[in-house]
């Protein structure tokens, strides 16, 4: 039986094709919209187009018969929109060529990556990320309410991005999601939970057994750099939690410093609550959390480093 090893260039070509297949189509900078109400037709201009490219605020049609929009004060309506589309933890998940989401169900949520790789070790093909295009991830869409009326959309769209926590189980999910919504909406996000797997060579003071030549496209450094740029674009971000997934460490005589330099591109990020969770307790894991936090603060990064217990996949 022939066991031919894949060449490095072949591996790079395959992983690049896989990446491009999952990458969603970016949002058009100029969108063709239908304005309402349409402009009146005059004798001078009999043929008037009702739709054109529009970048600024759009006129809203009044609804005098709607008690919700005309009788209730705006403060109460905003509370209603917050209960309807806000105060949730939303998993932003990849599909083939598009994005989707799933509301977190708490401790028993199947989309929460509680241990390393659990999200990607399912045996059901339709439930492994990236999902199929036609698979409905959420039982109900949060956009249904916003699409009923232009006034409701204009009042509730900011609530959708400012009051929810966005959970990204992979760095690609963050960068892909940025290209599918307007920059203004992306910048208004206030709470983010990102899970990321750092390669062993990205850690300081850590002995390695050699760096592999098989590097998946686009590469660990490029992917993390793109993720840092996406986080910096969130100018309204107030809470950030980065979950560091377990990597293959080997015990050393010195206390490994952990991750420090990889967070330096985020120096300009102004976040009040910034936490990095590091898995501890594994036989192959050795990171001095206090040393890592102290070094981060010495470099001007106000990050709190906490540990979380490592659980074997067989115990889940």
Buried (B, 14 or more C-beta within 10 A) or exposed (E): EEEEEEEEEEBBEEBEEEBEEBBBEEEEEEEEEEBEEEEEEEEEEEEEEEEEEEEEEBEBEEBEEEEEBEEBEEEEBBBBBBEBBBEBBBBBBBBBBBBBBBBBEEEEBEBBBEBBEBBEEEEEEEBEBBBEEEEEBBEEBBBEBBEEBBBBBEBBBBBBBBBBBBBBBBBBBBBBBBBBBEEEBBBBBBBBBBBBBBBBEBBBBBEEEEEEEEBBBBEBEEBBBBBBBBBBEBEEBBBBBBBBBBBEBBEEEEBBBBBBEBBEBBEEBEBEEBBBBBBBEBEEBBBBBEBBBBBBEEEEBEBBBEBBEBBEEEEE
